[in-house]
Amino acid sequence: MSYIRAWFEDENVLAFFTDRFGGVSSGVYESLNVSSNVGDDIRNIVQNRQIIADDNGFLLENLVYMKQIHSNNVKVINNSFINEIKECDGVITSKQKIPLMTMAADCAPILIYDKEKKVISAIHSGRVGTKKEIVLSALELFVKNYGSKVGNILVAVGASIGKCCYEIGEEIAKEMDKRYIEKRDNTLYLDIKSMIKDQLLQFGIKEKNMQISPICTCCDKNYFSYRRGGKCGRFCGIIMLRS
């Protein structure tokens, strides 16, 4: 197992991404699958999440995760009484000891932290959510709900599918900004990482305050990838205010 620490993690905030190893699931879910929506045994999923919680010092019963639907909906979390948040792809909170989780297997897991206001967010941004600018929806809540200053907001984007592998058809290409489409050998490829980066820059996030993983989940077998293998598990990004 390998935890990939977000570049801004410090004594005040826990923030990391997992890979696919170190859990108890088997077959296409081998082995640290965290999603209960892909067909894995729920007992394995709970054990996998417990492993992550134990390794990183948080209570599993406080974990907040989403029924992800490829939207731009971001919900504010004020307590941990409900673990699964329905019909959204982003969660945000200023409460301590509530870990927020986003799950992915090619889509981009995004963790956001305001170091001054002590606000955190976990975002799931795939092709549809990125086109709908979900990361901007989250950033707007930082400013509107919590009074964040853009210069204090830090962003970590975990491993996701790269333009090397994200092949798309003509119909999808028509819906997307041509700046993010590359044609190679008469095949079209989409660059989600650059889309997210440009949205962050558009909002005013400085490059020094963001880090976008260069890892392609389809290329790197340390990660689950729906594009590479079809039915599979999900890895995750988790963020929590320690104090």
N, C-alpha and C positions, 0 to 999 in steps of 0.2 A: 504494500500500500504506500501511496505517496500523496501527501497533502501539499497542494501548491498554495503558498501563502500569498494573499493579496499584498501588493507592494506597500500599502498604507497601514497594514496591521500594526497595532501598538498596544500599550498597556490599557488603553481605553476601549479598544474594539477588536473583536475576534472576526477574522475574515479570511476565508480560504476556499479552494476548489478541490474536489476529489478527482481521482482517476477511476478506473473500473475495477481495481484489485483490492483485496484485503477483506472481502466479505464472505458470505456463506451460500450465496445463490449459485446455481449451476446452469449448464446448457447455454442458451443464448444470453442468459442474465449473469453469467459468470463475471465478477462474483459480488461486487459491491453495488448492486442495483438498489436505488432508493425510491423507485416509483411503484405505486400500487395500481397503476392504470395500464400496465403492459402485459399482464398475465402471469407474473411471478407469484409464488406462494407468499401469502401475507406474513407468515411466520418468519420467512427469510428476510423480508423487507424490514420488519420490525427489528430483527436482530442486527441487520446491516446498519440501520439508523442508530441503534444503541451503541454499536461499535464506534461510530463517528462521534456520538455524544460523549462517550467515555473517554475517547482519545483527546477530545478538545474541551472538556470541562464544562459542559452545559447539560441541563436536564431535558431528557427526551420529551417529557410531558409538556414542555414549554415550546416545542418546535412548531413553527408556523410554516405551512407549505400551501401550494395552490393547486386547484383543479384548472390546469393551464389550457387555454382555449385559443391561443394565437390572436389575442386582442391587444388593445392599447389601454385596457382597464388597470388602474393601480388603486389599491385599497389601503386605507389608513388602518393600522392595527393599534388599538388602545389597551388590549389585554390579551392574555394567552388562553382564554377559556375555550376558544374554538381553534382547533389545530389546522383543519383544511379549510381554506378560503375559496369559495366557489367563484367560477366565472371571472377570473382575472389572470393577468400575467405579470403583475407587479404588486409588491407589498412594501409599506413604508411605516416606520415607527420612530418615536423618540424615547420609548420605554426601555429600561434596562432589563437584561436577563431574558429577553425574548429573541431567540434565534430565528432568523428568516431564511427560508431555503428556496432556491430556484433549481429546477431540474432540466437536464438537456441531454441530447444525443445528436448533435450537429448544430442546433440553434445556439445562440450566444447567451451564456449565463453572465449577468452583469451585477456587480456589487457597487453600491454608492454610499459615500460617507461624508457628512459635514463635520469636520473636526472641531468646529467652534460651537455650533448649536447642538452637537451630539444627536444627529439624526442619521438613520440608515435606511437603505432600500435594497431589495433583491428583485431582479428583473429577468424575465424570460423573453428573449428577442430573436425570433426566427424570421424567415422571409416576410411573412404577413405582418407580424408585429413590428418589424423594422420599417416596413413600408408605411405602417400606421403611426410610426414615430413614438413607440411606447417609451423610449428612454426620455424623450422630451416631456411626455406626460408626467413621468416621475420627477424630473427636474423642476417642472412647474410647481409641483406640490411642495418641494423643498422650499422654494421661494415664497409661495403664497401661504402655505399653512404654517411654516416654521420660521419664516423670516431669514432664510439662508442667503448669504452673499455668494455669488457665483464663484468668486475667487477662493472660497473655502471648501468647495465641493471636490471630492476626490473620487475617481472612477477606476474600477478594475474590470476588464472584460476577459472572461475565461476562454478556454479553448473552444473553437467552433469550426464548422466546415469552411475551408478556404476556397478562393476562386480557382485553385488548381483542380478542384473536384466537384464544385457545385454546378453541375450541368443543368440547364433549363431549356425548355422548348420555346417555340416562337410565341405562343399565346401568353406565357408568363413574361417573356421578354418585352412584349408590347405594354405591359402594365408597369414596367420598371424604368427608372431613370437610365438612359443610355450610358451615362458616365460610369456606371457600375457593371456594365456588361462587356465581356471580352470574348472575341471570336477567335477560335483556334481550330484549324482543320474542319471548317464548316460546322463547328459545334459552339454553342453559346454557353458562357459560364458567368455566374453572378458573384459579385464581391460584397458580401454582407459586412465584413469587417470594415471596409472603407465607408460604407453607408453609415454605420454606427459612429465611426470616428468623425465624419463630416457633420452629423447631427449634434454631437458633443461640441464641436468647434462652433457650430451655428449658435448654440445656446450661450457660448462664451467660456466654455471650459478650456483652459490652456493645455497645450500638449504636455507640459510638465506635470499636470495634475491628472493625467490619465495613463493607463497602461493597457494595451490590447494584446492579448496572447497571439503570437504568430503560429501557434500549433493548429494544424488542420485535423479535426477529429476523424475525418474519413481516411486520411493517410496514416495517422498514428494509432496503432492498435492498442495503446494503453487506455483508450477512451471508447465508450460506446458510440456507435455511429449507425443511424438508421439507413443512411445513404449507402454505406459500405456493406451492411449485412442484413438489412430488413429488420425483422422483429428483434428487439434487443432491450437491454436495461437502460437506465438513465444514471448519469453521474450528477453531481450537484455543486452549487456554490452556496455557502452559508455565511451569514454575517450577524453579529450580535454585539450590542453595547455591553461591555463588561461592567462599567461604572461610570 
